[in-house]
Amino acid sequence: MRRRRIGLDSFLEYSLDRAYSASPREVFFTGGGTQAFQNFDPEDDARVMTIREALARSTNLVFIRLMRDVVRYHEARLPYDARAVLERSDQPVRLRLLEESSEREGRQVLARAFQKYRGRNAAEIILRLLGPRGFDRTHLAILFYAWHPEAEEQSLERWLATWRVDTNAAEISHLAAAYGGPRLGLLHYGYLLRQPPLEVWCAGQLAESPALSWEELLGRSDDARRAASAWLFDSHERRAQDLRLRIRIERDAFHQMVVPWNRLGFPFEELVPSYATALGSSSDRPAALAELMGIIVNDGRRLPTRVLQRLRFAPDTPYHTVLEPPFGAGERVLRPEVAKALKALLRGVVQVGTAHRVDKIFHGPTGETVVVGGKTGSGDNRFERFGPGIRLISSRSVSRTAAFVFYIGERYFGVVTASILGEGARDYRFTSALPLEVLRLLAPDINRRLAGSANAARITRMDLSFQAPASRGVAQPGQVPPGGTAERQASGWAEPIELAQRMRRLPAPPTSGLPYRSSQLSIAWTLPRARAMQVSAAP
């Protein structure tokens, strides 16, 4: 049979109509362990939704499952056979990955222990390591032989006397016979003290040499790290091995993903290796979000950021000099068809989704409605500890954030963010509805700009600039793009709305039910500078 070939536009439309379950009942192995996720709207829990619909409704579980498919795609393209590594114990790559995972894990344990015990004297180290059992003779004897495995009974007696522990000769002999000698190693002492073996070793090194640096400690730790991880390579520890290999394979897949993300403006060198990256766990910066929106508005082309319009020296003199940055054509980072599909998706978020309140609020010179697209996002970020049975032990609020990244028509784009940092965030319940209301407050000013009003030059909350699309010619040094709003629209320039000020006071949002405290709540408009040369309107 001959396969019917379809164009990229049709292929993208089909892919956006792919359906996923939105059920939160599945437990996912990702990010180093098992995790469960919830939807923003519980009414979506029993639904099966397309990607298109899930984006409009901000349905988390659809994107968790989509990210799982993306990770599996990259896992299948790793330089080694991930399935064979997990299924075959005789794979050379399996042993290498286990050794690398063991080395990474050992360094992490050692680094945490170094931070925990450095700068403390021996008594403080013992109390921090052993806790309430700190000066119990049995645990002190175990700790002594963990730090001095070949010591004699007399040394143990002096050690206990140093810490004012009353003993007699019979007890000393019993403790030495039970815990001394070569039959016990670092792993055994860690088990007896209920502490990671490397932490026990690190505490001993710092108790003996408080001024030890991290580099010196790491250099001494080769034998200790090998001893602490020897159990992992036992053939009976297949489950523990597979657990570490699954974590490593997922991390390698995310490492492959970060390169194309960086080309689209992602500002960090690593992604958090978790499906929750689809929900924002890898973090971002508002300017990077706005830059991504600029790429979409400009049909997939990433144009260079310009901070300065021009530098002028010695005007009205024979030495008058003007320096202007050159304007480049930028780099294509998305296919135009992909950018077009994304733009339509974002339009759907405003038409029928979570950003519906900013639909039809912007108007052009003749009163026509200007198309708006965007994506909402909010986060209640907490540090939580769980006990057996997934029982919540404690919850500490870290921050609360909300954002709306958007485009307006063919030329404007940006992002509005609201954030509360620190434990005070627990007192707030706002969502992305707040930045949407902020954008509504700015609508009259933006509409004056869109209409080309003479009052647009007096807008105090916005710093307007422009951007050249890929379809236009490359501007030469010294070339000034069209200056009027109508002229720039006619020539096809796309411009970000620069709202980089942090407002201390804003009018209370007109919609009820939005907690608002101007003394603590930071609402910032953060966008990239002009892609070409910044243009300032004349007063």
C-alpha positions as CSV (number, residue, x, y, z in Angstrom):
1,M,0.0,0.0,0.0
2,R,1.2,3.5,-0.8
3,R,1.3,5.8,2.2
4,R,-0.5,9.0,1.9
5,R,1.9,11.9,2.5
6,I,0.7,15.0,4.4
7,G,2.2,18.4,4.8
8,L,3.7,19.7,8.0
9,D,0.7,21.9,8.7
10,S,-1.7,18.9,8.6
11,F,0.7,16.8,10.6
12,L,0.8,19.4,13.4
13,E,-3.0,19.7,13.4
14,Y,-3.3,15.9,13.8
15,S,-0.7,15.9,16.6
16,L,-2.5,18.6,18.5
17,D,-5.7,16.5,18.4
18,R,-3.9,13.6,20.1
19,A,-5.9,12.6,23.2
20,Y,-4.5,11.8,26.7
21,S,-6.2,10.8,29.9
22,A,-6.4,13.6,32.5
23,S,-6.8,11.1,35.4
24,P,-4.6,12.0,38.5
25,R,-4.8,8.4,39.9
26,E,-1.7,7.1,38.1
27,V,1.6,7.2,40.0
28,F,4.7,8.1,37.9
29,F,8.3,7.2,38.4
30,T,10.2,10.3,37.6
31,G,12.5,12.8,39.2
32,G,14.3,10.1,41.3
33,G,11.2,8.5,42.7
34,T,7.4,8.0,42.5
35,Q,5.3,11.1,42.1
36,A,1.6,12.0,41.8
37,F,0.1,15.1,40.2
38,Q,-3.1,17.0,40.3
39,N,-5.1,19.1,37.9
40,F,-5.9,22.7,38.4
41,D,-9.6,22.0,37.9
42,P,-10.8,18.7,39.5
43,E,-13.7,18.5,37.0
44,D,-11.1,17.5,34.4
45,D,-10.0,14.4,36.4
46,A,-12.4,12.0,34.6
47,R,-11.9,13.3,31.1
48,V,-9.8,12.3,28.1
49,M,-8.6,15.5,26.4
50,T,-6.7,16.6,23.3
51,I,-3.5,18.6,23.7
52,R,-5.3,21.5,22.2
53,E,-8.1,21.5,24.8
54,A,-5.7,20.7,27.6
55,L,-3.6,23.8,26.8
56,A,-6.6,26.0,26.9
57,R,-7.8,24.6,30.2
58,S,-4.4,24.2,31.8
59,T,-4.9,20.5,32.5
60,N,-1.7,19.2,34.2
61,L,-2.0,15.5,33.8
62,V,-2.3,15.7,30.0
63,F,1.1,17.4,29.8
64,I,2.6,15.0,32.4
65,R,1.8,12.2,30.0
66,L,2.9,14.1,27.0
67,M,6.2,14.8,28.7
68,R,6.5,11.1,29.4
69,D,6.2,10.4,25.7
70,V,8.8,13.0,24.9
71,V,11.2,11.6,27.5
72,R,10.7,8.1,26.0
73,Y,11.5,9.5,22.6
74,H,14.8,10.8,23.8
75,E,15.6,7.7,25.8
76,A,15.2,5.7,22.6
77,R,17.9,7.9,21.0
78,L,20.5,7.8,23.7
79,P,24.0,6.6,22.6
80,Y,23.4,3.3,24.4
81,D,20.5,0.8,24.4
82,A,18.5,1.8,27.5
83,R,16.3,-1.2,27.4
84,A,19.2,-3.6,27.2
85,V,20.9,-1.8,30.1
86,L,17.9,-2.5,32.3
87,E,17.2,-6.1,31.1
88,R,20.7,-7.6,30.8
89,S,23.0,-7.8,33.8
90,D,26.0,-8.6,31.5
91,Q,25.9,-5.4,29.6
92,P,29.2,-3.5,29.9
93,V,27.3,-0.2,29.7
94,R,25.2,-1.2,32.7
95,L,28.3,-1.6,34.9
96,R,29.7,1.7,33.7
97,L,26.5,3.6,34.4
98,L,26.2,1.9,37.8
99,E,29.8,3.0,38.7
100,E,29.0,6.6,37.5
101,S,25.8,6.7,39.5
102,S,27.6,5.3,42.6
103,E,30.3,8.0,42.2
104,R,27.7,10.8,41.9
105,E,25.7,9.5,44.8
106,G,28.8,9.2,47.0
107,R,29.9,12.8,46.2
108,Q,26.4,14.1,47.0
109,V,26.3,12.3,50.4
110,L,29.8,13.5,51.2
111,A,29.0,17.1,50.2
112,R,25.9,17.2,52.4
113,A,27.9,15.8,55.3
114,F,30.7,18.3,54.8
115,Q,28.2,21.2,55.0
116,K,26.6,19.6,58.1
117,Y,29.8,19.2,60.2
118,R,32.3,21.7,59.0
119,G,33.3,24.4,61.5
120,R,32.3,22.3,64.5
121,N,34.4,20.9,67.3
122,A,34.5,17.2,68.1
123,A,31.8,17.3,70.8
124,E,29.4,19.2,68.5
125,I,30.0,16.7,65.7
126,I,29.3,13.7,68.0
127,L,26.1,15.3,69.3
128,R,24.9,16.2,65.8
129,L,25.8,12.7,64.5
130,L,24.4,10.6,67.3
131,G,21.7,12.9,68.6
132,P,20.2,11.9,72.0
133,R,22.5,8.9,72.1
134,G,25.5,11.2,71.9
135,F,27.4,10.0,75.1
136,D,26.0,6.5,75.4
137,R,29.0,4.2,76.0
138,T,27.9,1.7,73.3
139,H,27.4,4.2,70.6
140,L,30.6,6.0,71.5
141,A,32.5,2.7,71.2
142,I,30.9,2.0,67.8
143,L,31.9,5.5,66.7
144,F,35.4,5.1,68.0
145,Y,36.0,2.0,66.0
146,A,34.4,3.5,62.9
147,W,36.9,6.3,63.1
148,H,39.9,4.1,64.4
149,P,39.3,0.6,63.1
150,E,42.6,-0.8,64.2
151,A,42.8,0.8,67.7
152,E,43.5,-1.3,70.8
153,E,41.4,-1.5,74.0
154,Q,43.6,1.0,75.9
155,S,42.8,3.6,73.2
156,L,39.1,2.9,73.6
157,E,39.4,3.3,77.4
158,R,41.1,6.7,77.0
159,W,38.5,7.8,74.4
160,L,35.6,7.0,76.8
161,A,37.4,8.7,79.6
162,T,37.8,11.8,77.5
163,W,34.0,12.1,77.3
164,R,33.6,11.3,81.0
165,V,31.9,7.9,80.5
166,D,32.3,5.6,83.5
167,T,33.4,2.1,82.6
168,N,35.3,-0.8,84.0
169,A,37.8,-3.2,82.5
170,A,35.2,-5.9,81.8
171,E,33.0,-3.4,79.9
172,I,35.9,-2.2,77.9
173,S,36.9,-5.7,76.9
174,H,33.2,-6.5,75.9
175,L,32.9,-3.4,73.8
176,A,36.3,-4.0,72.1
177,A,35.3,-7.6,71.3
178,A,31.9,-6.6,70.0
179,Y,32.8,-3.7,67.8
180,G,36.6,-3.7,67.2
181,G,38.7,-5.8,64.9
182,P,38.8,-6.2,61.1
183,R,35.6,-8.1,60.7
184,L,33.5,-4.9,60.7
185,G,33.8,-2.3,58.0
186,L,32.4,1.2,57.3
187,L,29.1,-0.2,56.0
188,H,28.6,-2.1,59.3
189,Y,29.4,0.9,61.4
190,G,27.0,3.0,59.4
191,Y,24.2,0.4,59.9
192,L,24.9,0.2,63.7
193,L,24.8,4.0,64.0
194,R,21.8,4.3,61.7
195,Q,23.7,6.9,59.6
196,P,25.0,6.9,56.0
197,P,28.5,5.3,56.1
198,L,30.1,8.2,54.2
199,E,28.6,10.7,56.7
200,V,30.1,8.7,59.6
201,W,33.5,8.8,57.8
202,C,33.2,12.5,57.0
203,A,32.4,13.4,60.6
204,G,35.5,11.5,61.8
205,Q,37.7,13.4,59.3
206,L,36.4,16.8,60.4
207,A,36.5,15.9,64.1
208,E,40.2,15.1,63.7
209,S,41.0,18.0,61.3
210,P,38.4,20.8,61.6
211,A,40.2,23.0,59.1
212,L,39.9,20.4,56.3
213,S,38.8,21.8,53.0
214,W,36.4,20.2,50.6
215,E,39.1,19.4,48.1
216,E,41.2,17.7,50.7
217,L,38.3,15.8,52.0
218,L,37.3,14.6,48.6
219,G,40.9,13.6,47.8
220,R,41.0,11.4,50.9
221,S,37.6,9.8,50.3
222,D,38.4,7.3,47.5
223,D,38.6,4.2,49.7
224,A,35.6,5.3,51.8
225,R,33.4,5.9,48.8
226,R,34.3,2.5,47.3
227,A,33.6,0.8,50.6
228,A,30.3,2.7,51.1
229,S,29.0,1.7,47.6
230,A,30.4,-1.9,47.5
231,W,27.0,-3.4,48.4
232,L,25.4,-1.9,45.2
233,F,27.4,-4.2,42.9
234,D,26.2,-7.4,44.6
235,S,24.1,-9.6,42.2
236,H,21.4,-9.8,44.8
237,E,20.8,-6.0,44.7
238,R,19.2,-6.0,41.3
239,R,16.3,-3.8,42.4
240,A,18.5,-1.1,43.8
241,Q,20.6,-1.2,40.7
242,D,17.6,-0.8,38.4
243,L,16.3,2.1,40.4
244,R,19.6,4.0,40.0
245,L,19.7,3.1,36.3
246,R,16.2,4.3,35.6
247,I,17.1,7.6,37.3
248,R,20.3,7.9,35.2
249,I,18.6,7.1,31.9
250,E,15.9,9.7,32.6
251,R,18.6,12.3,33.4
252,D,20.5,11.5,30.2
253,A,17.2,12.0,28.2
254,F,16.6,15.4,29.8
255,H,20.2,16.3,29.1
256,Q,19.6,15.8,25.4
257,M,16.4,17.9,25.6
258,V,18.1,21.0,27.1
259,V,20.0,22.0,23.8
260,P,16.8,22.7,21.7
261,W,15.3,24.4,24.8
262,N,18.3,26.8,25.0
263,R,17.8,27.7,21.4
264,L,14.3,28.8,22.2
265,G,15.5,31.1,25.1
266,F,15.5,28.7,28.1
267,P,18.0,30.5,30.4
268,F,19.6,27.6,32.3
269,E,22.1,24.9,31.4
270,E,20.1,22.0,32.9
271,L,16.5,20.8,33.1
272,V,15.1,19.2,36.2
273,P,14.9,15.5,35.2
274,S,11.2,15.1,36.0
275,Y,7.9,15.0,34.1
276,A,7.0,18.0,36.3
277,T,9.2,20.1,34.0
278,A,6.1,20.2,31.7
279,L,4.5,22.2,34.6
280,G,7.4,24.5,35.2
281,S,9.6,22.7,37.7
282,S,12.7,23.6,35.7
283,S,12.0,27.3,36.4
284,D,12.3,30.1,33.9
285,R,12.8,33.8,33.8
286,P,10.0,36.3,32.7
287,A,12.3,37.8,30.0
288,A,12.9,34.3,28.6
289,L,9.2,33.6,28.5
290,A,8.7,36.9,26.6
291,E,11.5,36.0,24.3
292,L,9.9,32.7,23.4
293,M,6.7,34.6,22.7
294,G,8.7,36.9,20.4
295,I,10.0,33.9,18.5
296,I,6.4,32.7,18.0
297,V,5.2,36.2,16.9
298,N,8.2,36.4,14.4
299,D,7.4,33.2,12.7
300,G,10.0,31.1,14.5
301,R,13.0,33.5,14.2
302,R,15.0,34.5,17.3
303,L,16.2,38.1,16.8
304,P,19.0,39.6,18.9
305,T,18.3,41.7,21.9
306,R,19.3,45.4,21.8
307,V,19.6,47.5,25.0
308,L,20.9,50.7,23.5
309,Q,19.4,52.7,20.6
310,R,22.5,54.8,19.9
311,L,25.4,56.6,21.5
312,R,25.9,60.2,20.5
313,F,29.1,62.1,21.2
314,A,30.0,65.8,20.8
315,P,26.9,67.0,18.9
316,D,27.0,70.2,17.0
317,T,30.8,70.0,16.7
318,P,33.2,68.8,14.0
319,Y,33.7,65.7,16.2
320,H,30.1,64.7,16.2
321,T,30.0,60.9,16.4
322,V,27.0,58.5,16.5
323,L,27.4,54.8,17.3
324,E,24.5,52.5,16.6
325,P,24.4,48.7,17.1
326,P,24.1,46.7,13.9
327,F,20.9,44.9,13.2
328,G,21.1,41.2,12.3
329,A,18.6,39.0,10.7
330,G,18.5,36.7,13.7
331,E,18.4,32.9,13.8
332,R,15.6,30.6,12.8
333,V,14.9,28.3,15.7
334,L,11.4,27.1,14.8
335,R,9.8,26.1,11.5
336,P,7.3,28.7,10.4
337,E,4.6,26.1,10.4
338,V,5.3,25.2,14.1
339,A,5.2,28.9,15.1
340,K,1.9,29.3,13.2
341,A,0.4,26.3,15.0
342,L,1.6,27.6,18.4
343,K,0.1,31.0,17.8
344,A,-3.3,29.5,17.0
345,L,-3.1,27.3,20.2
346,L,-2.3,30.4,22.3
347,R,-5.2,32.2,20.7
348,G,-7.5,29.4,21.9
349,V,-6.3,29.9,25.5
350,V,-7.8,33.4,25.3
351,Q,-10.9,32.6,23.3
352,V,-12.1,29.6,25.3
353,G,-9.6,28.9,28.0
354,T,-8.1,30.2,31.2
355,A,-7.3,33.7,29.8
356,H,-10.8,34.4,28.5
357,R,-11.1,37.6,30.5
358,V,-8.6,39.4,28.2
359,D,-10.4,38.4,25.0
360,K,-11.7,41.3,22.9
361,I,-10.3,44.1,25.1
362,F,-7.8,45.5,22.6
363,H,-8.8,47.5,19.5
364,G,-7.0,48.8,16.4
365,P,-7.2,52.3,14.8
366,T,-10.7,51.7,13.2
367,G,-12.1,50.0,16.3
368,E,-11.5,46.4,15.1
369,T,-10.8,43.8,17.7
370,V,-7.1,42.9,17.9
371,V,-6.3,39.2,18.3
372,V,-4.7,38.2,21.6
373,G,-3.1,34.9,22.5
374,G,-1.2,33.7,25.5
375,K,-0.7,31.2,28.3
376,T,-1.5,31.5,32.0
377,G,0.5,29.8,34.7
378,S,0.5,29.8,38.5
379,G,2.5,28.0,41.2
380,D,2.1,27.4,44.9
381,N,5.6,26.4,45.7
382,R,6.1,24.5,49.0
383,F,8.8,22.4,50.7
384,E,6.9,19.4,52.1
385,R,8.1,16.4,54.1
386,F,6.2,13.1,54.0
387,G,6.3,10.0,56.3
388,P,5.3,6.4,55.8
389,G,2.1,6.0,53.8
390,I,2.6,9.3,52.1
391,R,1.6,11.1,55.3
392,L,2.3,14.8,55.2
393,I,4.6,15.7,58.2
394,S,5.2,19.4,57.4
395,S,4.6,21.9,54.8
396,R,6.5,25.2,54.4
397,S,5.5,27.8,51.8
398,V,8.4,29.0,49.7
399,S,6.7,31.3,47.2
400,R,3.6,31.9,45.2
401,T,3.7,33.0,41.6
402,A,1.4,33.7,38.7
403,A,2.1,34.8,35.1
404,F,0.6,35.5,31.8
405,V,2.8,35.5,28.7
406,F,1.0,37.0,25.7
407,Y,1.0,38.5,22.3
408,I,-1.3,41.3,21.0
409,G,-1.8,41.4,17.3
410,E,1.2,41.0,15.0
411,R,3.6,43.3,16.8
412,Y,3.3,43.3,20.6
413,F,4.2,40.6,23.1
414,G,5.2,40.4,26.7
415,V,4.7,38.8,30.1
416,V,3.1,40.0,33.4
417,T,4.2,38.3,36.6
418,A,3.1,38.4,40.2
419,S,5.1,36.8,43.0
420,I,5.3,36.5,46.7
421,L,8.6,35.2,48.1
422,G,9.1,33.6,51.5
423,E,6.8,32.0,54.1
424,G,4.4,34.9,53.8
425,A,3.2,33.4,50.6
426,R,1.0,31.0,52.6
427,D,-1.4,34.0,53.2
428,Y,-2.2,34.4,49.5
429,R,-4.5,32.5,47.2
430,F,-4.2,34.4,43.9
431,T,-3.9,32.6,40.6
432,S,-3.1,33.7,37.1
433,A,-6.3,35.7,37.2
434,L,-4.3,38.4,38.9
435,P,-1.8,39.1,36.0
436,L,-4.8,38.9,33.6
437,E,-6.5,41.7,35.6
438,V,-3.3,43.7,35.5
439,L,-3.3,43.5,31.7
440,R,-6.9,44.6,31.7
441,L,-5.9,47.7,33.7
442,L,-3.3,48.5,31.1
443,A,-5.7,48.0,28.2
444,P,-6.6,51.7,27.8
445,D,-2.9,52.7,27.5
446,I,-2.1,49.8,25.1
447,N,-5.2,50.6,23.0
448,R,-4.0,54.2,22.6
449,R,-0.7,52.8,21.3
450,L,-2.5,50.4,19.0
451,A,-4.7,53.2,17.7
452,G,-1.7,55.4,17.0
453,S,-3.0,58.2,19.3
454,A,-1.0,61.3,20.0
455,N,-1.4,60.5,23.7
456,A,0.6,57.3,23.2
457,A,3.9,59.2,23.6
458,R,2.8,60.1,27.1
459,I,2.3,56.6,28.4
460,T,4.4,56.4,31.5
461,R,4.0,52.7,32.3
462,M,5.4,51.3,29.1
463,D,8.6,51.6,27.2
464,L,7.8,50.8,23.6
465,S,10.3,49.3,21.2
466,F,10.1,47.4,17.9
467,Q,11.4,44.3,16.2
468,A,11.9,43.4,12.6
469,P,10.3,40.3,11.2
470,A,12.3,37.7,9.2
471,S,10.5,38.6,6.0
472,R,11.9,42.1,5.9
473,G,15.3,43.0,4.7
474,V,18.3,43.4,7.0
475,A,18.7,46.9,8.4
476,Q,22.0,48.5,7.7
477,P,24.0,50.3,10.4
478,G,22.5,53.8,10.8
479,Q,19.1,52.8,9.3
480,V,16.2,54.1,11.3
481,P,13.0,51.9,11.1
482,P,9.7,53.6,10.5
483,G,8.9,55.9,13.4
484,G,5.1,56.2,13.5
485,T,2.9,53.4,14.8
486,A,0.9,53.1,11.6
487,E,4.1,53.1,9.5
488,R,5.6,50.4,11.6
489,Q,2.4,48.3,11.4
490,A,2.4,48.7,7.6
491,S,6.1,47.7,7.4
492,G,5.5,44.6,9.5
493,W,7.6,45.4,12.5
494,A,6.9,43.3,15.6
495,E,7.6,45.1,18.9
496,P,7.6,43.9,22.5
497,I,6.0,46.0,25.2
498,E,8.8,46.8,27.6
499,L,7.2,47.0,31.1
500,A,10.3,46.4,33.2
501,Q,9.3,48.5,36.2
502,R,8.2,47.0,39.5
503,M,5.1,48.8,40.6
504,R,4.9,49.6,44.3
505,R,1.2,50.5,44.2
506,L,-1.5,49.5,41.8
507,P,-5.3,49.9,41.9
508,A,-7.0,46.9,43.6
509,P,-8.2,44.4,41.0
510,P,-11.8,45.0,40.2
511,T,-12.7,41.3,40.4
512,S,-13.6,40.2,43.9
513,G,-12.0,37.3,45.6
514,L,-8.4,38.2,44.7
515,P,-6.3,38.7,47.8
516,Y,-4.2,41.8,47.3
517,R,-1.6,43.5,49.5
518,S,0.4,46.2,47.8
519,S,3.0,46.4,50.6
520,Q,4.1,42.8,49.9
521,L,2.9,41.7,46.5
522,S,5.4,42.3,43.7
523,I,3.8,42.8,40.3
524,A,6.4,43.2,37.5
525,W,6.2,43.6,33.8
526,T,9.3,42.1,32.5
527,L,10.1,41.8,28.8
528,P,13.2,41.7,26.6
529,R,14.7,44.8,25.1
530,A,14.1,45.7,21.5
531,R,15.4,43.2,19.0
532,A,16.8,46.0,16.9
533,M,17.3,49.6,18.2
534,Q,15.1,50.9,20.9
535,V,12.8,53.7,19.8
536,S,11.5,56.2,22.4
537,A,8.4,58.3,21.6
538,A,8.9,62.1,21.8
539,P,7.2,63.8,24.7
